[in-house]
Amino acid sequence: MNLFERPEKLGLEAKIDFLDGDYRIMRQGSFVRCAVTSQPIPLDDLRYWSVKRQEAYATPEASLAAERGKR
């Protein structure tokens, strides 16, 4: 899967509890949305998130933008 696939082709959006170095799936799904870009992120590709803000990010740049408060 790639980040630009349409969400309806990815399936249901998952609900995730982000932990330090790991995450717990609270509601089954195949993707989450980037908090900055709104891009769908397949769970297999999820690498960046904030435990404090409980948000997922598609790229390191999106994570940095969220940290700096730019949305």
Phi and psi restraints in degrees (value plus and minus 20) as a CYANA .aco file:
   2 ASN   PHI    -147.4  -107.4
   2 ASN   PSI     141.6   181.6
   3 LEU   PHI     -82.5   -42.5
   3 LEU   PSI     -38.1     1.9
   4 PHE   PHI    -121.5   -81.5
   4 PHE   PSI     -13.1    26.9
   5 GLU   PHI     -87.9   -47.9
   5 GLU   PSI     131.5   171.5
   6 ARG   PHI     -90.5   -50.5
   6 ARG   PSI     118.3   158.3
   7 PRO   PHI     -76.9   -36.9
   7 PRO   PSI     -55.9   -15.9
   8 GLU   PHI     -84.0   -44.0
   8 GLU   PSI     -44.6    -4.6
   9 LYS   PHI    -102.0   -62.0
   9 LYS   PSI     -39.9     0.1
  10 LEU   PHI    -102.8   -62.8
  10 LEU   PSI     -42.2    -2.2
  11 GLY   PHI      85.4   125.4
  11 GLY   PSI    -168.7  -128.7
  12 LEU   PHI    -106.0   -66.0
  12 LEU   PSI     129.3   169.3
  13 GLU   PHI     -97.2   -57.2
  13 GLU   PSI     111.1   151.1
  14 ALA   PHI    -103.0   -63.0
  14 ALA   PSI     135.5   175.5
  15 LYS   PHI    -129.3   -89.3
  15 LYS   PSI     103.1   143.1
  16 ILE   PHI    -140.7  -100.7
  16 ILE   PSI     119.3   159.3
  17 ASP   PHI    -122.9   -82.9
  17 ASP   PSI      89.3   129.3
  18 PHE   PHI    -102.2   -62.2
  18 PHE   PSI     108.1   148.1
  19 LEU   PHI    -137.6   -97.6
  19 LEU   PSI     152.8   192.8
  20 ASP   PHI     -87.5   -47.5
  20 ASP   PSI      91.5   131.5
  21 GLY   PHI      54.5    94.5
  21 GLY   PSI     -15.2    24.8
  22 ASP   PHI    -179.4  -139.4
  22 ASP   PSI     155.4   195.4
  23 TYR   PHI    -166.7  -126.7
  23 TYR   PSI     138.9   178.9
  24 ARG   PHI    -138.6   -98.6
  24 ARG   PSI     109.8   149.8
  25 ILE   PHI    -101.5   -61.5
  25 ILE   PSI      97.3   137.3
  26 MET   PHI    -112.2   -72.2
  26 MET   PSI     -54.1   -14.1
  27 ARG   PHI    -154.9  -114.9
  27 ARG   PSI     105.4   145.4
  28 GLN   PHI     -78.5   -38.5
  28 GLN   PSI     123.6   163.6
  29 GLY   PHI    -197.6  -157.6
  29 GLY   PSI     157.4   197.4
  30 SER   PHI    -131.1   -91.1
  30 SER   PSI     -26.4    13.6
  31 PHE   PHI    -174.4  -134.4
  31 PHE   PSI     144.5   184.5
  32 VAL   PHI    -148.4  -108.4
  32 VAL   PSI     147.1   187.1
  33 ARG   PHI    -123.3   -83.3
  33 ARG   PSI     121.9   161.9
  34 CYS   PHI     -87.1   -47.1
  34 CYS   PSI     111.0   151.0
  35 ALA   PHI     -88.7   -48.7
  35 ALA   PSI     -40.9    -0.9
  36 VAL   PHI    -117.4   -77.4
  36 VAL   PSI     -67.7   -27.7
  37 THR   PHI    -122.1   -82.1
  37 THR   PSI     -32.4     7.6
  38 SER   PHI      45.8    85.8
  38 SER   PSI      -8.6    31.4
  39 GLN   PHI     -89.1   -49.1
  39 GLN   PSI     122.1   162.1
  40 PRO   PHI     -91.9   -51.9
  40 PRO   PSI     117.8   157.8
  41 ILE   PHI    -139.1   -99.1
  41 ILE   PSI      90.1   130.1
  42 PRO   PHI     -77.5   -37.5
  42 PRO   PSI     120.5   160.5
  43 LEU   PHI     -77.1   -37.1
  43 LEU   PSI     -52.3   -12.3
  44 ASP   PHI     -84.4   -44.4
  44 ASP   PSI     -42.6    -2.6
  45 ASP   PHI    -123.3   -83.3
  45 ASP   PSI     -18.9    21.1
  46 LEU   PHI     -90.2   -50.2
  46 LEU   PSI      96.6   136.6
  47 ARG   PHI    -147.0  -107.0
  47 ARG   PSI     -42.9    -2.9
  48 TYR   PHI    -145.3  -105.3
  48 TYR   PSI     109.9   149.9
  49 TRP   PHI    -179.3  -139.3
  49 TRP   PSI     146.1   186.1
  50 SER   PHI    -135.4   -95.4
  50 SER   PSI     102.9   142.9
  51 VAL   PHI     -88.8   -48.8
  51 VAL   PSI     -62.8   -22.8
  52 LYS   PHI     -81.2   -41.2
  52 LYS   PSI     -67.4   -27.4
  53 ARG   PHI    -112.1   -72.1
  53 ARG   PSI     -29.5    10.5
  54 GLN   PHI      33.5    73.5
  54 GLN   PSI      32.7    72.7
  55 GLU   PHI    -150.1  -110.1
  55 GLU   PSI     129.4   169.4
  56 ALA   PHI    -123.2   -83.2
  56 ALA   PSI     133.4   173.4
  57 TYR   PHI    -154.0  -114.0
  57 TYR   PSI     120.8   160.8
  58 ALA   PHI     -95.4   -55.4
  58 ALA   PSI     -51.3   -11.3
  59 THR   PHI    -162.0  -122.0
  59 THR   PSI     143.6   183.6
  60 PRO   PHI     -82.0   -42.0
  60 PRO   PSI     -52.9   -12.9
  61 GLU   PHI     -84.7   -44.7
  61 GLU   PSI     -59.5   -19.5
  62 ALA   PHI     -85.6   -45.6
  62 ALA   PSI     -59.6   -19.6
  63 SER   PHI     -82.6   -42.6
  63 SER   PSI     -63.7   -23.7
  64 LEU   PHI     -84.7   -44.7
  64 LEU   PSI     -60.5   -20.5
  65 ALA   PHI     -81.3   -41.3
  65 ALA   PSI     -61.7   -21.7
  66 ALA   PHI     -85.6   -45.6
  66 ALA   PSI     -60.3   -20.3
  67 GLU   PHI     -83.2   -43.2
  67 GLU   PSI     -56.2   -16.2
  68 ARG   PHI    -103.8   -63.8
  68 ARG   PSI     -23.6    16.4
  69 GLY   PHI      63.0   103.0
  69 GLY   PSI      -6.2    33.8
  70 LYS   PHI    -117.0   -77.0
  70 LYS   PSI     103.0   143.0
